[in-house]
Amino acid sequence: MISTARSTVRSALLASVLSLLPVCDALAGPPTDQLRGAVDQVLSILSDPELKKAARLLERRRAIRAVANQIFDFGEISRRSLALHWQARSPAEREEFTRLFGDLLEHSYISKIENYAGERSSTSAKRRTATAWRSGP
C-alpha cells in the first residue's frame, strides 16, 4: 500500500514537472540535466527538517513555487493553453490568466509533491513514466 502511494507521488511529481517543461532555447544544457537540477532543488526543500514543520508550510510552498518559476514558462504555458483565445485577451487579462493558471497548477500538484517521501528513481523509469503519462490512460 505504501509502495503504491510512493509510486503515485513519484509519478505525479515527475509528470507535473515533465508536462510543464517550456520550449525555450534560452535554457542551457541538456533537458535531463535541467530537470534533474530542479528536481534535486525540490527534494532538498522537501527534506529540510525545518521546512517540514507545519508552521513553515507557506514558506515551503513558496520555495517549491520559486523552483517551478525558474524552469516553467507560465506565460508560454498559459498562451498555449488558451490557443486561439489568447489573442483576444487584453494584456491585463493575459497577466491575470497566467497568474491564476500558475496558481491552479500549483494547487493541483503541491500536496502530491509534498507527500514525496524521498524515493529515488532511475532516468529510464522517469522516461517510461513520462511517456505513459503523455500518452494518457
GROMACS elastic network, one bead per residue, 0.5 to 0.9 nm:
[ bonds ]
;  ai    aj funct       b0    kb
    1     4     6  0.51882   500
    1     5     6  0.63353   500
    1     6     6  0.87049   500
    2     5     6  0.50154   500
    2     6     6  0.60962   500
    2     7     6  0.84567   500
    3     6     6  0.50878   500
    3     7     6  0.60299   500
    3     8     6  0.85171   500
    4     7     6  0.50068   500
    4     8     6  0.60895   500
    4     9     6  0.86048   500
    5     8     6  0.50339   500
    5     9     6  0.61650   500
    5    10     6  0.85194   500
    6     9     6  0.50688   500
    6    10     6  0.59749   500
    6    11     6  0.83758   500
    6   115     6  0.82032   500
    6   116     6  0.67611   500
    6   117     6  0.69972   500
    6   118     6  0.89113   500
    6   119     6  0.74155   500
    7    10     6  0.50732   500
    7    11     6  0.59780   500
    7    12     6  0.84427   500
    7   119     6  0.85760   500
    8    11     6  0.50595   500
    8    12     6  0.59987   500
    8    13     6  0.85262   500
    8   112     6  0.83995   500
    9    13     6  0.60626   500
    9    14     6  0.85074   500
    9   112     6  0.54607   500
    9   113     6  0.65671   500
    9   114     6  0.87240   500
    9   115     6  0.66887   500
    9   116     6  0.57379   500
    9   117     6  0.84903   500
   10    13     6  0.51436   500
   10    14     6  0.61337   500
   10    15     6  0.83961   500
   10   112     6  0.83284   500
   10   113     6  0.78394   500
   10   116     6  0.65299   500
   10   117     6  0.87383   500
   10   119     6  0.74701   500
   10   120     6  0.84464   500
   10   121     6  0.83266   500
   11    14     6  0.51320   500
   11    15     6  0.57847   500
   11    16     6  0.83270   500
   11   126     6  0.80098   500
   11   129     6  0.65243   500
   11   130     6  0.81372   500
   11   133     6  0.85965   500
   12    15     6  0.50309   500
   12    16     6  0.58968   500
   12    17     6  0.84590   500
   12   109     6  0.73345   500
   12   112     6  0.65396   500
   12   113     6  0.72974   500
   13    16     6  0.52896   500
   13    17     6  0.62681   500
   13    18     6  0.86003   500
   13    39     6  0.87407   500
   13   109     6  0.74015   500
   13   110     6  0.87926   500
   13   112     6  0.68661   500
   13   113     6  0.54765   500
   13   116     6  0.79579   500
   14    17     6  0.51910   500
   14    18     6  0.59627   500
   14    19     6  0.82644   500
   14    39     6  0.84781   500
   14   126     6  0.69177   500
   14   129     6  0.77025   500
   14   130     6  0.71043   500
   15    18     6  0.51332   500
   15    19     6  0.56603   500
   15    20     6  0.84052   500
   15   126     6  0.87304   500
   15   129     6  0.73696   500
   15   130     6  0.58653   500
   15   133     6  0.65952   500
   15   134     6  0.83536   500
   16    19     6  0.53127   500
   16    20     6  0.63891   500
   16    21     6  0.88847   500
   16   105     6  0.84991   500
   16   109     6  0.69199   500
   17    20     6  0.56376   500
   17    21     6  0.65057   500
   17    35     6  0.77383   500
   17    38     6  0.88445   500
   17    39     6  0.82102   500
   17    68     6  0.81589   500
   17    71     6  0.87965   500
   17    72     6  0.84698   500
   18    21     6  0.55011   500
   18    35     6  0.80461   500
   18   130     6  0.66982   500
   19    22     6  0.88004   500
   19   130     6  0.79603   500
   19   133     6  0.85871   500
   19   134     6  0.76527   500
   20    71     6  0.86879   500
   20    72     6  0.62381   500
   20    73     6  0.81503   500
   20    74     6  0.84053   500
   20    77     6  0.72343   500
   21    24     6  0.87575   500
   21    31     6  0.89918   500
   21    35     6  0.86043   500
   21    71     6  0.68795   500
   21    72     6  0.56241   500
   21    73     6  0.76220   500
   21    77     6  0.87185   500
   22    71     6  0.74356   500
   22    72     6  0.55580   500
   22    73     6  0.54808   500
   22    74     6  0.81177   500
   22    76     6  0.71652   500
   22    77     6  0.70723   500
   23    73     6  0.82157   500
   23    76     6  0.83537   500
   24    27     6  0.61342   500
   24    73     6  0.82240   500
   25    28     6  0.75713   500
   27    30     6  0.87576   500
   27    31     6  0.86020   500
   27    34     6  0.83083   500
   27    71     6  0.87746   500
   28    31     6  0.83824   500
   28    34     6  0.81031   500
   29    32     6  0.83278   500
   29    33     6  0.66495   500
   29    34     6  0.68036   500
   30    33     6  0.54590   500
   30    34     6  0.65310   500
   30    35     6  0.88202   500
   31    34     6  0.50420   500
   31    35     6  0.60752   500
   31    36     6  0.84462   500
   32    35     6  0.51026   500
   32    36     6  0.59531   500
   32    37     6  0.85034   500
   32   123     6  0.84894   500
   33    36     6  0.50103   500
   33    37     6  0.60700   500
   33    38     6  0.86237   500
   34    37     6  0.52277   500
   34    38     6  0.63527   500
   34    39     6  0.86768   500
   34    71     6  0.79289   500
   35    38     6  0.51813   500
   35    39     6  0.60676   500
   35    40     6  0.84443   500
   35    71     6  0.80526   500
   36    39     6  0.51155   500
   36    40     6  0.59779   500
   36    41     6  0.85587   500
   37    40     6  0.50920   500
   37    41     6  0.62308   500
   37    42     6  0.87625   500
   38    41     6  0.50581   500
   38    42     6  0.63159   500
   38    43     6  0.85953   500
   38    67     6  0.64563   500
   38    68     6  0.77820   500
   38    70     6  0.83625   500
   38    71     6  0.72837   500
   39    42     6  0.51146   500
   39    43     6  0.60668   500
   39    44     6  0.85101   500
   39    67     6  0.87407   500
   40    44     6  0.60448   500
   40    45     6  0.86174   500
   41    44     6  0.50555   500
   41    45     6  0.63410   500
   41    46     6  0.87015   500
   41    64     6  0.82616   500
   41    67     6  0.71526   500
   42    45     6  0.50442   500
   42    46     6  0.61659   500
   42    47     6  0.86030   500
   42    63     6  0.80989   500
   42    64     6  0.59269   500
   42    67     6  0.70146   500
   42    68     6  0.88542   500
   42   113     6  0.86858   500
   43    47     6  0.60203   500
   43    48     6  0.85516   500
   43   116     6  0.83910   500
   43   118     6  0.72694   500
   44    47     6  0.51821   500
   44    48     6  0.61745   500
   45    48     6  0.53568   500
   45    49     6  0.88310   500
   45    51     6  0.69845   500
   45    52     6  0.85809   500
   45    60     6  0.68576   500
   45    63     6  0.71680   500
   45    64     6  0.71352   500
   46    49     6  0.80706   500
   46    51     6  0.71578   500
   46    52     6  0.68616   500
   46    60     6  0.76486   500
   46    64     6  0.85774   500
   46   113     6  0.85090   500
   46   114     6  0.66672   500
   46   115     6  0.88078   500
   46   116     6  0.77603   500
   46   117     6  0.83810   500
   46   118     6  0.83312   500
   47    50     6  0.87683   500
   47    51     6  0.78581   500
   47    52     6  0.73199   500
   47   117     6  0.84219   500
   47   118     6  0.75553   500
   48    51     6  0.53652   500
   48    52     6  0.63587   500
   49    52     6  0.51368   500
   49    53     6  0.70983   500
   50    53     6  0.58519   500
   50    56     6  0.75394   500
   51    54     6  0.79647   500
   51    55     6  0.83535   500
   51    56     6  0.54724   500
   51    57     6  0.70341   500
   51    59     6  0.72604   500
   51    60     6  0.56190   500
   52    55     6  0.84698   500
   52    56     6  0.69169   500
   52    57     6  0.73289   500
   52    60     6  0.76087   500
   53    56     6  0.54449   500
   53    57     6  0.68960   500
   54    57     6  0.53237   500
   54    58     6  0.87901   500
   55    58     6  0.78703   500
   55    59     6  0.86715   500
   56    59     6  0.52233   500
   56    60     6  0.61237   500
   56    61     6  0.86597   500
   57    60     6  0.51621   500
   57    61     6  0.62033   500
   57    62     6  0.86079   500
   58    61     6  0.50899   500
   58    62     6  0.60514   500
   58    63     6  0.85529   500
   59    62     6  0.50852   500
   59    63     6  0.61922   500
   59    64     6  0.87165   500
   60    63     6  0.51510   500
   60    64     6  0.63330   500
   60    65     6  0.86531   500
   60   114     6  0.89908   500
   61    64     6  0.50853   500
   61    65     6  0.60725   500
   61    66     6  0.85182   500
   61   106     6  0.88340   500
   61   110     6  0.74482   500
   61   114     6  0.85768   500
   62    66     6  0.60600   500
   62    67     6  0.87613   500
   63    66     6  0.50426   500
   63    67     6  0.65528   500
   63    68     6  0.88034   500
   64    67     6  0.52443   500
   64    68     6  0.63658   500
   64    69     6  0.87030   500
   64   110     6  0.83848   500
   65    69     6  0.60523   500
   65    70     6  0.86573   500
   65   106     6  0.72597   500
   65   110     6  0.89029   500
   66    69     6  0.50141   500
   66    70     6  0.64263   500
   67    70     6  0.51456   500
   67    71     6  0.66948   500
   67    72     6  0.86456   500
   68    71     6  0.54025   500
   68    72     6  0.57315   500
   68    73     6  0.88520   500
   68   106     6  0.88781   500
   69    72     6  0.54209   500
   69    73     6  0.70544   500
   69    74     6  0.75089   500
   70    73     6  0.78865   500
   72    75     6  0.86938   500
   72    76     6  0.86006   500
   72    77     6  0.79819   500
   73    76     6  0.53924   500
   73    77     6  0.61980   500
   73    78     6  0.85593   500
   74    78     6  0.58450   500
   74    79     6  0.83751   500
   74    98     6  0.62700   500
   74    99     6  0.80398   500
   74   101     6  0.78534   500
   74   102     6  0.63210   500
   75    78     6  0.51375   500
   75    79     6  0.61201   500
   75    80     6  0.86408   500
   75    94     6  0.83206   500
   75    95     6  0.80327   500
   75    97     6  0.89594   500
   75    98     6  0.56940   500
   75    99     6  0.85541   500
   75   102     6  0.89074   500
   76    80     6  0.61093   500
   76    81     6  0.84647   500
   76    98     6  0.87190   500
   77    80     6  0.52277   500
   77    81     6  0.60863   500
   77    82     6  0.87504   500
   77    98     6  0.82069   500
   77   101     6  0.88169   500
   78    81     6  0.50617   500
   78    82     6  0.63410   500
   78    83     6  0.85167   500
   78    86     6  0.83473   500
   78    94     6  0.81708   500
   78    97     6  0.71806   500
   78    98     6  0.54930   500
   78    99     6  0.89858   500
   78   101     6  0.67532   500
   78   102     6  0.82550   500
   79    82     6  0.54224   500
   79    83     6  0.60691   500
   79    84     6  0.87184   500
   79    85     6  0.85539   500
   79    86     6  0.57741   500
   79    87     6  0.86778   500
   79    94     6  0.80823   500
   79    98     6  0.80846   500
   80    84     6  0.84671   500
   80    86     6  0.79493   500
   81    85     6  0.89781   500
   81    86     6  0.84322   500
   82    85     6  0.52589   500
   82    86     6  0.52817   500
   82    87     6  0.88624   500
   83    86     6  0.57455   500
   83    87     6  0.81687   500
   84    87     6  0.63272   500
   84    88     6  0.78124   500
   85    88     6  0.54990   500
   85    89     6  0.69090   500
   86    89     6  0.54655   500
   86    90     6  0.85864   500
   86    94     6  0.72818   500
   87    90     6  0.78759   500
   89    92     6  0.79361   500
   89    93     6  0.56691   500
   89    94     6  0.59944   500
   90    93     6  0.50805   500
   90    94     6  0.61473   500
   90    95     6  0.86056   500
   91    94     6  0.50289   500
   91    95     6  0.61426   500
   91    96     6  0.85824   500
   92    95     6  0.51224   500
   92    96     6  0.61438   500
   92    97     6  0.85216   500
   93    96     6  0.50680   500
   93    97     6  0.59606   500
   93    98     6  0.84556   500
   94    97     6  0.50849   500
   94    98     6  0.60301   500
   94    99     6  0.85855   500
   95    98     6  0.51635   500
   95    99     6  0.62548   500
   95   100     6  0.86291   500
   96    99     6  0.51831   500
   96   100     6  0.60914   500
   96   101     6  0.83952   500
   97   100     6  0.50848   500
   97   101     6  0.57693   500
   97   102     6  0.83648   500
   98   101     6  0.51171   500
   98   102     6  0.60944   500
   98   103     6  0.85726   500
   99   102     6  0.52334   500
   99   103     6  0.62600   500
   99   104     6  0.87005   500
  100   104     6  0.61121   500
  100   105     6  0.86737   500
  101   105     6  0.62712   500
  101   106     6  0.85621   500
  102   105     6  0.51912   500
  102   106     6  0.61422   500
  102   107     6  0.86563   500
  103   107     6  0.61039   500
  103   108     6  0.84308   500
  104   107     6  0.52101   500
  104   108     6  0.59982   500
  104   109     6  0.87084   500
  105   108     6  0.50107   500
  105   109     6  0.62829   500
  105   110     6  0.82268   500
  106   109     6  0.54759   500
  106   110     6  0.54933   500
  106   111     6  0.88788   500
  107   110     6  0.54754   500
  107   111     6  0.74110   500
  108   111     6  0.75274   500
  108   112     6  0.81694   500
  109   112     6  0.53682   500
  109   113     6  0.61482   500
  109   114     6  0.86461   500
  110   113     6  0.50311   500
  110   114     6  0.59932   500
  110   115     6  0.85621   500
  111   114     6  0.50079   500
  111   115     6  0.61551   500
  111   116     6  0.88381   500
  112   115     6  0.52330   500
  112   116     6  0.67476   500
  113   116     6  0.53879   500
  114   117     6  0.81608   500
  116   119     6  0.73916   500
  121   124     6  0.83413   500
  121   125     6  0.63809   500
  121   126     6  0.69345   500
  122   125     6  0.52020   500
  122   126     6  0.63510   500
  122   127     6  0.87524   500
  123   127     6  0.61932   500
  123   128     6  0.86781   500
  124   127     6  0.50027   500
  124   128     6  0.62521   500
  124   129     6  0.86000   500
  125   128     6  0.50748   500
  125   129     6  0.61248   500
  125   130     6  0.85222   500
  126   129     6  0.50513   500
  126   130     6  0.59985   500
  126   131     6  0.84407   500
  127   130     6  0.50665   500
  127   131     6  0.59720   500
  127   132     6  0.84391   500
  128   131     6  0.51196   500
  128   132     6  0.60392   500
  128   133     6  0.84407   500
  129   132     6  0.51318   500
  129   133     6  0.59780   500
  129   134     6  0.85510   500
  130   133     6  0.50210   500
  130   134     6  0.60672   500
  130   135     6  0.85801   500
  131   134     6  0.52109   500
  131   135     6  0.62261   500
  131   136     6  0.87078   500
  132   135     6  0.52629   500
  132   136     6  0.63680   500
  132   137     6  0.77867   500
  133   136     6  0.52371   500
  133   137     6  0.73934   500
  134   137     6  0.88822   500
